Amino acid sequence: MPQDVLHSQKMTLEAALGGGELDFAGAYLALRSLHDLIVSNPWVACSKTVEALTEVLKNTRYAPQTQSFFLYREAAQALVSVLVRRTDPPFIAEALTALKDVLAATDGSAHRASTEALGSLPVAVKGPKLDDQPVESVPSVTWGDISAKIDIRVDVSPRSVGRTLVVPINGGDNILAVKIAHGEEDHRAITREVTWMEYLRRADYSLSLRFHVPMPVKVRGSYVFRLEDGPAAISEERSYPRGCAMGYIADKDYFTYPNDHRPRKQLGPDAFREVISRNAWLFGRLACHGVIHAAPIPLFHNRVQRDRRADGGLYEWHRGGRLDRWLHSCAFPNFGPTGIRDFEHFTSFNGPGRQLYLHIGTQILSLLLATGSYFRNKDAARVGFDESGNPVDARDLFDRSLLQELIREIFLGYYHGFTEHIFNGNPPFHFEDLANRMVDAMGVDRHMEEILRAADQENMTDSAFRAFLQDRGYSEAEAKAFKKGAQDIVVYTGPHLGGFNQRISVPELIDAVGAMSALCIAGKYWQAQDPCSPGPCPESG
């Protein structure tokens, strides 16, 4: 088709979209036509094209429509098509800035469509190809074998940290940790943990900030072994888990939690700020190299249904659903003063930008939630309902000014780690407003209820069913009075962020996480557009 005809078609579509007079169906069809034109003939796009697409995204007229997200997504993806199909940096910067300006001017479907479009930009991030450490045979060892290998403190009783036995090592600031697997899946996980420890100890990612990677230990020639007995101090008092295990030497602070609820273990504001901002940078820098930690904290939409849901009840943050037991999820974060930990959750990223955007969002959301729990854990007993049956109001535990600073440092630290540049300009959200909304949602336990559906009860044994109810506050007699599968049962397991099977109670948090993740992807993408002088990404504002 002649260029003048294509140009005329483009101008007609721009005029129709820019006028804002088209109905929903007409606007969608015009967007599809303009998008197709950009894909097949990217040279036709100009400043007027960017302006017309931006006006659609900012037009709230279409927001009440049930399918509004798909219209806004078409407009945002058309802008992305301009970005990825043009090669002239000035025009790319113009389109990129326009799309990011939309983030500051919109909410709801238009905001989500814009963040997801930015998050889909192709970035050159590829993780290492790793093979798990080979395990030809798993030797059986005793605690005495381990003691002979490592000079551990015999005068100190080992302590249990979950499924890990921990004991100090003589003459230093290190500990020996022995992590024991439960079943075949855990066996694969501890093998994977050894693989990542070995790799990260020798890889050079120029991690200028403190990040302690434990050293796995071989016992009888193998990193993975079967522990036949437990330490005497534990064996005499209680049973210990038997199974395949791995041992590693770690810093004494490896199991120190930045948001600990125990008064003598709590970090002061300055110490917490240093830990949270450093770990944000570490998560970002590793993600920059395709090394993703998939579970900074365990996040679920609905734990109770995870055995019968296709998604396992895991939280898909971009959907903005209710977040299950947020304080419980934050109890033992996989990061602390020594850096990131629990290496079995590391994975090598080799996918599209969209998946990377989701991983980044999970990590940033986890850091923000753990930060909220830091304030709640100043008085961890204040949770649930008060004596009158009203939701506990613990907003006075939050330092709003400090929270605002911490949110800012999480974003700036992660962005710097991931893009290797300092963020400049104004982000498309307000730190103060987000801090206030987080305090209002996280500081009052409005959502405590969870419903154990009859269908979920049918998947439980009788003993598991009764144990489930007793663990959640029902007496033994009350638990026995329920007939399994006869009816839905209300249990109080919160606080949750949102009512059961509803939206999250702080949607502003999801909007901000989406914007932060998108900005990281956009910043990384921009650097690749001018290899001679990548520079920082052009920012809005």
N, C-alpha and C positions, 0 to 999 in steps of 0.2 A: 504494500500500500504506500502511495506517495507520502513523503514527509509532511507536506502541507496539510494533507487530509488527516493524518494522525495528530498533528498539532491542533487542528480545528476541533477534532473529537475531544482531545484533552481539555481544551479551553471551555468547551460546552459543559463537560462534566464538572470542572472546577467551579464554573459559575453556578451550576445547579446546586452543588454541595455547599458552596460558600454563602448562598443566599439564605440557607436555613429554612426554606419553605417546603421542602419535600416531606411527604409523609414517611412513615417508617419503612414501608416496603420500597418506596421509590428511592430513598436514601441508601438502602442496602444494595439495591440493584446498581445504582450509580457508583457506589464504592467498589463493587465487584468489577465493574467495567473499567474503572480507573486503575484498580489494582492490576488487572490483567494487562492493561496497556503499559504500566510501569515495568512489569515483569518481562514483557516481550520487547519493549523499546525504552529502556531506562533513560536514554538521552532526552526523552520528552519532559521528564520531571524538572521543575524549576521552583523558584521561591513561591510562586502562586500555588503550585501543587502542594507544597508543604503547608502553606497557609490554609488551603481548603480542607485538608485532612485534619489539621489541628483544630479548626473551627468545629468540625463534626465531633471530635472527642470532647470538646468543651461545651457542646450544646446539650443542656440538661433536658431538652424537650423529649428526647428519646429514652431517658432514664427510666420512666415508669413502665415501659414496655417489658413484658415478661422475657423476651428474647434480646433485650438491649445489649447484653454482653457480646453477642455474636456480631452485632452491628459495630460496636466499638472495637471489637477485636479485628474486624476487617480493616477499619481505618488505621489502627495501630500497626498492623502487619504490613499495610501498604507503605507506611512511613519506613518500616524496617527494610522493605524491599528497595526503597530509595537508598537507604544506607549501604546495603550490601552489594548493590549493583552499580553504584557509581564509584569512580576512582579518584575524583577531585576532592582533596581534603577540605577546602573551604565550604563546599556545598554539603559534604558529609557532616561537617561540624554544625552547619545550619540546621539540618534535619535532626541531628542528635540533640541539639539544644532545644529545639521545638518539642520533641517528644518528651524530654525531661521536664520542660516547663508545664506540660500537661499534668505531670504527677503532682505538682504543687497546686494546680487549679481544679482538680477533680477528686471525687471519691466514688465509692461504689463500683459499678461495672466498668465505667470508663477508666478508673484508676487501676483496677485489676488488669484490664486489657492492656493498658500501657506498660505496666510493670512486667507482665508476662512477655510482651513483645520485645521490650528491651532485654529481658532475661534470656531471650532466644537467640540473641546475636552470636554468631560463631566466634569462638575464642580459641586460641591455640593452647589448650591445656590438655596434656596427656600424661597420665601417671605411669609409673614404672611397671614393667612386666615381671612379676614375682612368682616363683613356685614355692609352695610350702616346703619347709625343711623335711627331707625324707626321713621316714621312720620305718626302718626295716624290721626292727623288733623292739618291743617295749619291755625293758628289764624290770624285774621286781626289786625294789629297794626298801630298806628300813630307814627309820628316822636316824638310826646310828650311822648308816651309810652317808646320809646327808651331813650329819654333824662332823663326820671325819673329813668330808670334802670342804666344808666351810667352818671357820673358827667362830662358832656362834656362842653367845653368852649362855652358859649352863646355869647361871644363878638367876635367870629371868624366865618366868613362865611365858611360853608363846601365847599370843592372843589370836582370836579368830576375827577376821574382817570378811564377813560373808563366807565364801567358800575358800578363803585364803588363810593359811597359817603364817603368822608374822613373828619373827624373833630378832632381837638386836644382834649385831656382829661385834665381836671383840675389837677394841682398839680403833674405833672410827665412828663415823656418823652415818653408817649404812645399816640396812636391815636385810635379812633373808626372808623372802616371801615364797611360799609353796602354794600354788593355785591348783585346786583339785577339780577335775571335770565330773560332771554328772551326766552320764550317757554319751552316746556316739557323737551327737551334735557338739557337745562341749569339748569332746576329744578333738574334733576338727578345729574348734575355736582356739584351744590353747596351742595347737600346732601352728595356726595362723598367727597367734600372738608372738611366738618364737620367731617366725619369719620376719615380722615387721620390726621387732626389736633388733634383730641382726641387721636388717637393711638400714634402719634409721640411725643406727650407731655408726655406720660407715658412710652414709650418704652425706653430701655436702650441699646444704641448702642455704648456706650463709645465715644460719639462725643466730643472729647476734644477741638475742635475748635468752634468758635462762630457760632451758628445756632439758630436763634430765630423762634420758632414755635408759631404762634398767638393762643390766647385763644378764642374759639367760645363762644358766649353769648346767653343765653336763654332769650327770651322775651315772657311773658305770657306762660311760661312752655314749649316753643318749640325753638329749634335751627333754624328752618325754619319757616318763617312767611310771610304774605302778607302785603306789605307796602302800606297803603292807601293814604298817602300824603307825600310830601317832606318837607325838611327844608324850613322855610319861606324865607330865603335868596336866595334859589334856585327857589322855587315855584313862587316868584314874578317876576323873570327875565326870566325863560325859563321852558319848560316842563321837567319833569323827568320821567324816565322809571318806569312803574308800573308792579308789578309782584311778584312772590315769591322771598324771599331774605334771607340772613343770615348776622349776624353781628359778628365781632370779634375784639378783642383788640390786637394791634400790636405795635411793636417798631416804633418810629417816623421816622426811616430811612427805613421802610419797602418798601416804594415806591421810594426809591432813586436808580437811575440806574447808573451802573458803567461806562457806555459809553455815558452819557448824552451829547447832542449836545449844550446845553445852556452853555455859557462861565462861568457863576458863579456857575454852578452845576458840572463842570467837575472835576474829580479826578486827582490829581497829579500822576506822574509815580509810586512812591513808594506805594501810597494808592491803585492804580489800580492793581499793582502787588500782593499786599496782598489779595485783594478781589478775583481776578481771580484764584490765586493758592489755596486759601482756598476753594472756591467753587468747584474746580476740585477735591480736596480731599473729600469734602462732597458728591458730586455725586458718586465718587468711593466707599466710605464707605457705603452709603445706598445701592448701587447696590450689594455690597458684601453680604448684608443681604436680597437680593431679593426685595428691595424697589426701583422701577424705576420711575424716572420722565421722561415721554415720550415726553415732549415738552419744553426743556430749551429755545428754540426760535422756532417760526413757520417756518418750512422748506418746500418749495414746488419746484417741478420740473416745474409746470405750473399752476399757480393760475387760469388763465382764463378758463381752461378746467376742473376744479375740479368737476363741476356738472355733467359732462358726462363721466368722466374717472372712471374705476373700482377702481383705487387706490386713487381717490379723488384729484389727482394732487400732493399728498404728495411726498416728496423727499426720494428716496431710494438710499442712498449715495453710497452703494457698486457698483451700476451700473454706477456711474461716469457721469451721465447726466448733462445737464445745470442746474444751480441753479438759480431759479427765484428771482429777486428783493432782492439780498442779504442784502443790506443796510436797506431796509424796514423791512426785517425779524429781523434784529438786533436792531430795534428801542427801544423795551421794553423787554429786556431779563427777564426771570423768575428766576433771581438770582441777588444778589447785596450785599451790606455791611452786611445785616442781615442774609445772607445765601440764601438758595433755597426758592422760594415762588410759589404761584399759585398752591395750593395743589390739585386742581381738576384733575391735570394731573399726579398725582401719581398712580401707578398701582403695584400690587403684582405679582412678576415674579415666574412662576412655569412651565417653558418650557425647551426646549433643549438648549445646549450651543450655538448653531448657532444663536438662537434668542437673547440670551444675548449679543453675539458678536455684533449684529446689534444695539442693544440698547446702548451699550457702545460707538460704533462709532458715533451714533447720538449725544450723549452728548459731546464727545470730539470735534467733528466737530462744534457744537454750540459754545463751548468755544473759539475755534480758530477763528470763524467768528466774534464773538462779540469782540474779541481782535483786529481784523483788523478794525472793525468799530470804535473802540476807537480812532485810529489815524485819520481816515477820518472825524470824528465828531469834530476835532479841527477846521475845517472850513467846516461846513456842507453845506454851500451855494455853494461850488465848486463841482458841480455834473452835469453830462450830457454832453452837448456840449458847447463849447465856442462861442464867437461872430462870428467866422469864420466857424462854423459848425464842428469843429474838436473835438474829444473826450477830455474831461477835463483830464489833467494830474496832479494828486494830490500826486504823489509819494514823493514829498518833505515833506509831512505831517508825513511820517513814520520815526520813529527812528529804523533803521534796527537792530542795536545792541540790543536795548530794546526788539524788537519783537522776536528776536532769544531767549533771556532769558525767555520771557513769554511763548513761545512754549515749551521750555524745562520744565518750572515749571508746565505747564498744564499736560504734560505727566507724569512727576515724581510724581506730587501730586495725580493724578488720580490713577496711578499704586500703590502708597503707600496706598491710601485709600481702594482700591479694594483688594489688596493682603495682606495688613498689613505687608509688607516688603519693604525695600528700594531697588530700582532697582540698580543692579550692572552690570558692563560691558559696552559695547558700543551698543547703539540702532542701528538697521539696516537702519538708514537714517541720513541725516546730517541736523542739526537744521539751520545752516547758509544758506544752499542751499534752504531749504523750506521757510525760511523767505524772501529771495530774490525773489523767485517765487511768494509768496503771495503779496509782494509789487508790483511787475510788473503787476499782474492780478487785484488786488484790487485797485491799485492806478490810473489806467487809465480806463475810462468808455468807453471801446470799444464796449460793447454790450448793447445797449439801446432799441432795437426793440422788440416788442411783436406783434404777429399776432392774431387778433380776427377772428377766423374762422367763415365762414358762418353758419356752423352747431351749433356753440356756440351761435350765434346771434338768431337762431330760438328758443332757450330755454329761451330767455329774453322777457319780456313785452316791449312794445314800449317805455314806460317811463324809464324803467331800461336800455334799450339800449342807449337812448340819455344821461341818467345820466352817464353811463359808459364812453362814449366818452368825455363828458364834464369834468369828473373827471380826464381824462388823457390828457387834454390840448386842445381839440377841442372847438371852440366857439359854442354858442347855435345855430347860423345859420349853421355852418359847420356840427354839429351833426344832425340837421334836414334834411340836404341835402342828407345824406346817407339813402339808402333804406335797411332796415333790411333784412339780409339773401341773398342779391344780390351778394356780393363779400366779400372776405377776406379784413380786414382793418388793416393797420399797425398803431400801437400805440406805444408811447415811454414811457415806464414805468420803465426803468432800473435805476441804472445799474444792469445787470444780470452777472453771471459768466458763459459765454458761449452764443453762438448764439441760436436763437429759434429752438427747436427740435434738437440741436446738443450736442456735448460733453461739459463737464465742461472745462473752459478755464485754469484751474490750476489742471491738473490730478495728479500732485505731491502731492497735498493736500489730495486727496482721497487715494493715495498709503500710505501716512504717517498715515492717520487715520486708515486704515486697519491694518497697522503694529502695531500701538499703541494698538488697540483693541485686536489684536491677542496675543500680549505680555502679556496683562493683563490676558486673559484667560489661557495662557500657565503658567504664574506664579502661578495662583490659582490652576491649575491642578497639578503642580509639588509638591506643599505643601502636597497634599493628598497622595503622593506616599510613604512617610516615616513618618507615624504619630508620631513616637518618636522624630524625629528631622527634621521637614519639611524644614527649612532653605530657603534661597532665591533661586529663579529659576536659573539654570545654564544659563549664558548669552553668547551670541556670542562675538567674538572679544577678 
